[in-house]
Amino acid sequence: MAKIKRLFNDPYDVVEEMIEGYVGAHKDYVKMCDLDEAQGRVVLAKDAGTKDKVGVIIGGGSGHEPLFIGYVGENFADGVVIGNINTSPSPDPCYAAAKACDNGKGCIYLYGNYAGDVMNFDMGAEKADEEDDITVETVLVTDDVVSSDNIADRRCIAGDFFVFKVAGAKAATGADLDEVVAAAEKANANTRSMGVAMSSATLPSKGGPIFEMEDGDMEIGMGIHGEPGVRRGKIDTADNVVDEIMEPILKDLPFVEGDEVYVLVNSLGATPLIDLHICYRRVAQILEEKGIKVYKALVGPFACSMDMAGMSVTLMKLDDELKELMDAPCDTPYFTQK
């Protein structure tokens, strides 16, 4: 096995040391939650729980940075709950985040549709209700088109980013909890993604790759944690890979002539911007051929899998409300717009 090419100390301290470094580097944006139940795994916006708004809480396993921790800040998320690498957070930190972010209007949990996350966030919500009379609603992100035929059973890839952005912007308007939930559900319902992996991520505690993949191979449709995709074969040209990814994305909603979309071409960690922009070029060509208008596009590492080589494409079909919420100002360490 090739030696892992990562920089860390004790592999079992990776998450704690990452959080310590992150909060120290971005102290103008975030702070640690000081509640005992947080267990050092909840990071808050500096003003969390002080505004007359719904508390927006995101979270999941580590290893996907800048997702989730990078999107805590003004008019985005109020708090994040952080699990071990590729592992759901524990229930008590989920509860602590709700307690810290609530200011009387309730909270919304937003995270990818994974069984462990669902169980532990649900337990956190129950505790918030029973012990503090805090209402917590949940919207699961289910954008990965090839993970299941049943949308409710699908996992997420980079569609998290769009759903979080919309919910954070809606909450910032002073909307009530039901309205924030409705906006997040609309964003999720109109978002579709698919990815390709060309290598495994490496796991510090294992000292090597999470799964085996031959050099020169790719897997179409692989999940962000290395979940099986739909086809493994030799790495193809950028245009051919994008063609294969875009076909199921476009068919699934479906996206049709006259639609307007927000596009995200996302690195899974190791794939550089030069490659991503080559891929975006082909995405734009396909959309133009289909008569689908690109409203705006983002290209870069938004939802990663540590050092995995690969990329994903996400489209969100827009209406006037989603445009307004996506365009709303926000300020976080890893995404800012005015």
PyMOL commands that set and color helices and strands:
alter all, ss='L'
color gray80, all
select helices_A, chain A and resi 11-25+36-38+69-71+91-101+115-132+151-153+159-172+177-189+238-252+273-289+320-327
alter helices_A, ss='H'
color red, helices_A
select strands_A, chain A and resi 30-32+42-45+55-62+79-85+107-112+136-141+191-197+202-203+208-209+217-220+231-234+260-267+293-300+310-317+330-332+335-337
alter strands_A, ss='S'
color yellow, strands_A
deselect
rebuild
show_as cartoon
